[in-house]
């Protein structure tokens, strides 16, 4: 892993590898993107935020003109607008902005990562790619266990459960759902998983997810962390 990326993420080597090329389809696609968009980051995108944070937010994967361009999760794409605005309003971000990685944004007691670290074609990773990349998410959670985990969408929800060795049927996904996770080898006692619909353009444009709905999830997280 490049020293600069390691310094920026703060996570252990097992939790992120910018040199990873384990998924042939994703690796080939990123090579195409680097050729067509030479100024884009177009590599596995590292986590962003505080290393030892009480809140870990898990998204799906980098967006083509968002994190894949900027190298920072949810930065420069539509989904980041609502995410960082809500995080700022609930005290998890220093300001409401996500256009460029040099905007001075700081996360507060929070870290953001993705279930799949590389840009997938049409924003759709396949099952094998999600499973292959899951080792990094698992290592990140084990190395820096949070008190709260927020899964943005069902794929992120399932990826978290897979990373923790938990059965999906025991923890059904639902917007504004909360799950107290059992302690085990990979996670300490008292961790709670929160679910939300993904803050994608489609979900916000169709009003499947409104700012009020999203803010309510973060308010519950803030309340939960306040009791710890």
BALOBA-1460 file (C-alpha; in Angstrom, 3 decimals):
// residues 228
<rec num="1" residu="x" x="0.000" y="0.000" z="0.000"/>
<rec num="2" residu="x" x="1.215" y="3.474" z="-0.841"/>
<rec num="3" residu="x" x="2.491" y="5.345" z="2.191"/>
<rec num="4" residu="x" x="0.355" y="8.393" z="1.429"/>
<rec num="5" residu="x" x="-2.830" y="6.351" z="1.336"/>
<rec num="6" residu="x" x="-1.914" y="4.545" z="4.551"/>
<rec num="7" residu="x" x="-1.327" y="7.852" z="6.291"/>
<rec num="8" residu="x" x="-4.610" y="9.228" z="5.010"/>
<rec num="9" residu="x" x="-6.742" y="6.273" z="6.059"/>
<rec num="10" residu="x" x="-5.041" y="5.234" z="9.270"/>
<rec num="11" residu="x" x="-6.466" y="1.721" z="8.910"/>
<rec num="12" residu="x" x="-4.330" y="-1.392" z="9.180"/>
<rec num="13" residu="x" x="-2.814" y="-2.939" z="6.059"/>
<rec num="14" residu="x" x="-5.269" y="-5.859" z="6.130"/>
<rec num="15" residu="x" x="-8.197" y="-3.432" z="5.928"/>
<rec num="16" residu="x" x="-7.202" y="-1.688" z="2.712"/>
<rec num="17" residu="x" x="-4.837" y="-2.334" z="-0.178"/>
<rec num="18" residu="x" x="-4.633" y="0.192" z="-2.988"/>
<rec num="19" residu="x" x="-2.723" y="-2.372" z="-5.055"/>
<rec num="20" residu="x" x="-5.537" y="-4.940" z="-4.882"/>
<rec num="21" residu="x" x="-6.466" y="-6.431" z="-8.272"/>
<rec num="22" residu="x" x="-8.331" y="-9.465" z="-6.972"/>
<rec num="23" residu="x" x="-11.456" y="-8.878" z="-9.091"/>
<rec num="24" residu="x" x="-10.588" y="-9.217" z="-12.801"/>
<rec num="25" residu="x" x="-13.720" y="-7.451" z="-14.060"/>
<rec num="26" residu="x" x="-13.287" y="-4.468" z="-11.754"/>
<rec num="27" residu="x" x="-9.556" y="-4.255" z="-12.399"/>
<rec num="28" residu="x" x="-10.093" y="-4.236" z="-16.169"/>
<rec num="29" residu="x" x="-12.842" y="-1.640" z="-15.874"/>
<rec num="30" residu="x" x="-10.650" y="0.669" z="-13.795"/>
<rec num="31" residu="x" x="-7.904" y="0.370" z="-16.390"/>
<rec num="32" residu="x" x="-10.377" y="1.512" z="-19.041"/>
<rec num="33" residu="x" x="-11.426" y="4.442" z="-16.860"/>
<rec num="34" residu="x" x="-7.798" y="5.479" z="-16.267"/>
<rec num="35" residu="x" x="-7.261" y="5.530" z="-20.021"/>
<rec num="36" residu="x" x="-10.404" y="7.547" z="-20.715"/>
<rec num="37" residu="x" x="-10.146" y="9.785" z="-17.637"/>
<rec num="38" residu="x" x="-6.438" y="10.162" z="-16.795"/>
<rec num="39" residu="x" x="-7.125" y="12.734" z="-14.070"/>
<rec num="40" residu="x" x="-9.428" y="10.407" z="-12.118"/>
<rec num="41" residu="x" x="-8.289" y="8.520" z="-9.006"/>
<rec num="42" residu="x" x="-9.558" y="5.238" z="-10.556"/>
<rec num="43" residu="x" x="-8.121" y="2.894" z="-7.923"/>
<rec num="44" residu="x" x="-9.516" y="1.150" z="-4.843"/>
<rec num="45" residu="x" x="-10.915" y="3.977" z="-2.699"/>
<rec num="46" residu="x" x="-9.659" y="4.108" z="0.901"/>
<rec num="47" residu="x" x="-11.821" y="4.749" z="3.970"/>
<rec num="48" residu="x" x="-12.205" y="8.343" z="5.076"/>
<rec num="49" residu="x" x="-12.455" y="9.806" z="8.557"/>
<rec num="50" residu="x" x="-11.376" y="9.015" z="12.090"/>
<rec num="51" residu="x" x="-9.508" y="5.738" z="12.559"/>
<rec num="52" residu="x" x="-10.936" y="4.860" z="15.965"/>
<rec num="53" residu="x" x="-14.451" y="6.160" z="15.500"/>
<rec num="54" residu="x" x="-17.642" y="5.260" z="17.330"/>
<rec num="55" residu="x" x="-19.599" y="5.364" z="14.040"/>
<rec num="56" residu="x" x="-18.695" y="3.454" z="10.888"/>
<rec num="57" residu="x" x="-20.769" y="4.226" z="7.775"/>
<rec num="58" residu="x" x="-20.734" y="1.556" z="5.069"/>
<rec num="59" residu="x" x="-21.765" y="2.429" z="1.526"/>
<rec num="60" residu="x" x="-21.963" y="0.248" z="-1.563"/>
<rec num="61" residu="x" x="-19.105" y="1.228" z="-3.901"/>
<rec num="62" residu="x" x="-17.431" y="4.302" z="-5.420"/>
<rec num="63" residu="x" x="-19.419" y="6.251" z="-8.011"/>
<rec num="64" residu="x" x="-17.930" y="6.909" z="-11.440"/>
<rec num="65" residu="x" x="-17.691" y="10.705" z="-11.137"/>
<rec num="66" residu="x" x="-17.710" y="10.791" z="-7.338"/>
<rec num="67" residu="x" x="-15.282" y="8.770" z="-5.222"/>
<rec num="68" residu="x" x="-13.771" y="7.109" z="-8.284"/>
<rec num="69" residu="x" x="-12.800" y="10.604" z="-9.466"/>
<rec num="70" residu="x" x="-11.838" y="12.167" z="-6.145"/>
<rec num="71" residu="x" x="-10.525" y="9.201" z="-4.160"/>
<rec num="72" residu="x" x="-12.748" y="9.981" z="-1.160"/>
<rec num="73" residu="x" x="-16.022" y="8.168" z="-0.376"/>
<rec num="74" residu="x" x="-19.177" y="10.069" z="-1.366"/>
<rec num="75" residu="x" x="-17.178" y="13.080" z="-2.518"/>
<rec num="76" residu="x" x="-18.243" y="14.766" z="-5.738"/>
<rec num="77" residu="x" x="-21.408" y="12.780" z="-6.416"/>
<rec num="78" residu="x" x="-25.103" y="13.315" z="-5.743"/>
<rec num="79" residu="x" x="-25.280" y="10.834" z="-2.860"/>
<rec num="80" residu="x" x="-22.678" y="12.810" z="-0.949"/>
<rec num="81" residu="x" x="-24.808" y="15.953" z="-0.911"/>
<rec num="82" residu="x" x="-27.431" y="14.542" z="1.426"/>
<rec num="83" residu="x" x="-24.963" y="12.395" z="3.349"/>
<rec num="84" residu="x" x="-22.541" y="15.145" z="4.321"/>
<rec num="85" residu="x" x="-25.310" y="17.704" z="4.871"/>
<rec num="86" residu="x" x="-26.983" y="15.335" z="7.331"/>
<rec num="87" residu="x" x="-23.702" y="14.436" z="8.999"/>
<rec num="88" residu="x" x="-22.966" y="18.128" z="9.494"/>
<rec num="89" residu="x" x="-26.423" y="18.773" z="10.940"/>
<rec num="90" residu="x" x="-26.026" y="15.906" z="13.421"/>
<rec num="91" residu="x" x="-22.465" y="16.713" z="14.445"/>
<rec num="92" residu="x" x="-20.512" y="14.077" z="12.531"/>
<rec num="93" residu="x" x="-18.870" y="16.415" z="9.983"/>
<rec num="94" residu="x" x="-17.149" y="19.786" z="10.189"/>
<rec num="95" residu="x" x="-19.145" y="21.292" z="7.338"/>
<rec num="96" residu="x" x="-21.691" y="20.367" z="4.691"/>
<rec num="97" residu="x" x="-19.618" y="19.893" z="1.586"/>
<rec num="98" residu="x" x="-18.223" y="17.063" z="-0.478"/>
<rec num="99" residu="x" x="-17.280" y="18.378" z="-3.897"/>
<rec num="100" residu="x" x="-13.500" y="17.924" z="-3.760"/>
<rec num="101" residu="x" x="-11.076" y="16.079" z="-1.443"/>
<rec num="102" residu="x" x="-9.223" y="19.309" z="-0.621"/>
<rec num="103" residu="x" x="-12.312" y="21.055" z="0.770"/>
<rec num="104" residu="x" x="-11.080" y="20.760" z="4.370"/>
<rec num="105" residu="x" x="-13.918" y="18.479" z="5.435"/>
<rec num="106" residu="x" x="-13.234" y="16.644" z="8.694"/>
<rec num="107" residu="x" x="-15.330" y="13.842" z="10.111"/>
<rec num="108" residu="x" x="-16.075" y="13.829" z="13.834"/>
<rec num="109" residu="x" x="-15.987" y="10.460" z="15.608"/>
<rec num="110" residu="x" x="-16.940" y="8.842" z="12.310"/>
<rec num="111" residu="x" x="-15.400" y="6.901" z="9.425"/>
<rec num="112" residu="x" x="-16.852" y="6.070" z="5.991"/>
<rec num="113" residu="x" x="-15.968" y="3.029" z="3.919"/>
<rec num="114" residu="x" x="-17.542" y="0.923" z="1.164"/>
<rec num="115" residu="x" x="-18.562" y="-2.705" z="0.871"/>
<rec num="116" residu="x" x="-16.716" y="-2.779" z="-2.464"/>
<rec num="117" residu="x" x="-13.674" y="-0.546" z="-2.749"/>
<rec num="118" residu="x" x="-13.513" y="-0.366" z="-6.579"/>
<rec num="119" residu="x" x="-15.869" y="1.232" z="-9.084"/>
<rec num="120" residu="x" x="-18.118" y="-1.459" z="-10.632"/>
<rec num="121" residu="x" x="-19.597" y="-1.167" z="-14.132"/>
<rec num="122" residu="x" x="-23.070" y="0.416" z="-13.977"/>
<rec num="123" residu="x" x="-22.594" y="0.768" z="-10.200"/>
<rec num="124" residu="x" x="-23.434" y="-2.928" z="-9.795"/>
<rec num="125" residu="x" x="-20.830" y="-5.226" z="-8.214"/>
<rec num="126" residu="x" x="-21.556" y="-8.917" z="-8.589"/>
<rec num="127" residu="x" x="-21.887" y="-11.314" z="-5.674"/>
<rec num="128" residu="x" x="-18.391" y="-12.747" z="-6.088"/>
<rec num="129" residu="x" x="-16.857" y="-9.258" z="-6.020"/>
<rec num="130" residu="x" x="-18.768" y="-8.317" z="-2.871"/>
<rec num="131" residu="x" x="-17.576" y="-11.488" z="-1.162"/>
<rec num="132" residu="x" x="-13.991" y="-11.101" z="-2.363"/>
<rec num="133" residu="x" x="-13.763" y="-7.533" z="-1.097"/>
<rec num="134" residu="x" x="-15.459" y="-8.416" z="2.184"/>
<rec num="135" residu="x" x="-12.162" y="-9.413" z="3.796"/>
<rec num="136" residu="x" x="-11.155" y="-5.740" z="3.854"/>
<rec num="137" residu="x" x="-14.372" y="-4.665" z="5.548"/>
<rec num="138" residu="x" x="-14.035" y="-7.490" z="8.065"/>
<rec num="139" residu="x" x="-10.450" y="-6.531" z="8.857"/>
<rec num="140" residu="x" x="-11.412" y="-2.874" z="9.259"/>
<rec num="141" residu="x" x="-14.199" y="-3.647" z="11.723"/>
<rec num="142" residu="x" x="-12.046" y="-6.047" z="13.730"/>
<rec num="143" residu="x" x="-9.057" y="-3.701" z="13.852"/>
<rec num="144" residu="x" x="-11.089" y="-0.610" z="14.727"/>
<rec num="145" residu="x" x="-14.414" y="-1.803" z="16.187"/>
<rec num="146" residu="x" x="-17.106" y="0.890" z="16.235"/>
<rec num="147" residu="x" x="-20.033" y="1.190" z="18.608"/>
<rec num="148" residu="x" x="-22.481" y="1.901" z="15.783"/>
<rec num="149" residu="x" x="-22.487" y="0.818" z="12.154"/>
<rec num="150" residu="x" x="-24.737" y="2.485" z="9.581"/>
<rec num="151" residu="x" x="-25.418" y="0.424" z="6.448"/>
<rec num="152" residu="x" x="-26.551" y="2.477" z="3.469"/>
<rec num="153" residu="x" x="-28.713" y="0.036" z="1.534"/>
<rec num="154" residu="x" x="-29.316" y="-3.689" z="1.642"/>
<rec num="155" residu="x" x="-26.047" y="-4.699" z="-0.045"/>
<rec num="156" residu="x" x="-24.020" y="-2.780" z="2.544"/>
<rec num="157" residu="x" x="-26.212" y="-4.296" z="5.272"/>
<rec num="158" residu="x" x="-25.510" y="-7.819" z="4.049"/>
<rec num="159" residu="x" x="-21.805" y="-7.057" z="3.624"/>
<rec num="160" residu="x" x="-21.560" y="-5.996" z="7.268"/>
<rec num="161" residu="x" x="-23.239" y="-9.195" z="8.430"/>
<rec num="162" residu="x" x="-20.975" y="-11.285" z="6.206"/>
<rec num="163" residu="x" x="-17.920" y="-9.485" z="7.585"/>
<rec num="164" residu="x" x="-19.033" y="-10.326" z="11.119"/>
<rec num="165" residu="x" x="-19.936" y="-13.941" z="10.356"/>
<rec num="166" residu="x" x="-23.633" y="-13.377" z="11.094"/>
<rec num="167" residu="x" x="-26.596" y="-14.921" z="9.274"/>
<rec num="168" residu="x" x="-28.531" y="-12.501" z="7.100"/>
<rec num="169" residu="x" x="-31.930" y="-13.992" z="7.939"/>
<rec num="170" residu="x" x="-31.439" y="-13.140" z="11.591"/>
<rec num="171" residu="x" x="-31.086" y="-9.417" z="10.883"/>
<rec num="172" residu="x" x="-33.504" y="-8.327" z="8.115"/>
<rec num="173" residu="x" x="-32.821" y="-5.048" z="6.331"/>
<rec num="174" residu="x" x="-35.305" y="-2.224" z="6.594"/>
<rec num="175" residu="x" x="-35.081" y="1.527" z="6.511"/>
<rec num="176" residu="x" x="-34.676" y="2.885" z="10.049"/>
<rec num="177" residu="x" x="-34.210" y="-0.641" z="11.386"/>
<rec num="178" residu="x" x="-31.831" y="-1.235" z="14.304"/>
<rec num="179" residu="x" x="-30.120" y="-4.481" z="15.266"/>
<rec num="180" residu="x" x="-28.155" y="-5.181" z="18.433"/>
<rec num="181" residu="x" x="-25.358" y="-7.462" z="17.262"/>
<rec num="182" residu="x" x="-24.195" y="-10.426" z="19.325"/>
<rec num="183" residu="x" x="-20.671" y="-10.277" z="20.668"/>
<rec num="184" residu="x" x="-18.195" y="-12.664" z="19.108"/>
<rec num="185" residu="x" x="-14.638" y="-13.082" z="17.916"/>
<rec num="186" residu="x" x="-15.022" y="-10.278" z="15.380"/>
<rec num="187" residu="x" x="-16.992" y="-7.752" z="17.368"/>
<rec num="188" residu="x" x="-17.317" y="-6.685" z="21.019"/>
<rec num="189" residu="x" x="-20.502" y="-6.545" z="23.060"/>
<rec num="190" residu="x" x="-22.874" y="-3.628" z="22.600"/>
<rec num="191" residu="x" x="-22.485" y="-2.836" z="18.874"/>
<rec num="192" residu="x" x="-25.664" y="-1.749" z="17.083"/>
<rec num="193" residu="x" x="-26.300" y="-1.910" z="13.336"/>
<rec num="194" residu="x" x="-28.484" y="0.851" z="11.880"/>
<rec num="195" residu="x" x="-30.064" y="0.613" z="8.430"/>
<rec num="196" residu="x" x="-31.047" y="3.279" z="5.935"/>
<rec num="197" residu="x" x="-32.021" y="3.374" z="2.321"/>
<rec num="198" residu="x" x="-29.032" y="4.471" z="0.285"/>
<rec num="199" residu="x" x="-28.830" y="8.228" z="-0.266"/>
<rec num="200" residu="x" x="-28.610" y="7.738" z="-4.038"/>
<rec num="201" residu="x" x="-29.986" y="10.135" z="-6.626"/>
<rec num="202" residu="x" x="-32.753" y="7.658" z="-7.489"/>
<rec num="203" residu="x" x="-33.893" y="7.241" z="-3.882"/>
<rec num="204" residu="x" x="-33.858" y="10.952" z="-3.120"/>
<rec num="205" residu="x" x="-35.473" y="12.012" z="-6.431"/>
<rec num="206" residu="x" x="-38.291" y="9.490" z="-5.994"/>
<rec num="207" residu="x" x="-38.696" y="10.499" z="-2.333"/>
<rec num="208" residu="x" x="-38.128" y="6.934" z="-1.239"/>
<rec num="209" residu="x" x="-35.610" y="8.605" z="1.056"/>
<rec num="210" residu="x" x="-36.298" y="12.147" z="2.218"/>
<rec num="211" residu="x" x="-33.934" y="14.413" z="4.166"/>
<rec num="212" residu="x" x="-36.251" y="14.072" z="7.164"/>
<rec num="213" residu="x" x="-36.116" y="10.263" z="7.007"/>
<rec num="214" residu="x" x="-32.332" y="10.296" z="6.739"/>
<rec num="215" residu="x" x="-31.917" y="12.808" z="9.557"/>
<rec num="216" residu="x" x="-34.077" y="10.644" z="11.829"/>
<rec num="217" residu="x" x="-31.677" y="7.718" z="11.377"/>
<rec num="218" residu="x" x="-28.693" y="9.877" z="12.295"/>
<rec num="219" residu="x" x="-30.578" y="11.313" z="15.248"/>
<rec num="220" residu="x" x="-31.098" y="7.783" z="16.565"/>
<rec num="221" residu="x" x="-27.402" y="7.045" z="16.110"/>
<rec num="222" residu="x" x="-26.474" y="10.194" z="17.991"/>
<rec num="223" residu="x" x="-28.879" y="9.270" z="20.797"/>
<rec num="224" residu="x" x="-27.457" y="5.739" z="20.979"/>
<rec num="225" residu="x" x="-23.868" y="6.952" z="21.133"/>
<rec num="226" residu="x" x="-24.839" y="9.436" z="23.822"/>
<rec num="227" residu="x" x="-25.711" y="6.549" z="26.128"/>
<rec num="228" residu="x" x="-22.322" y="4.878" z="25.734"/>
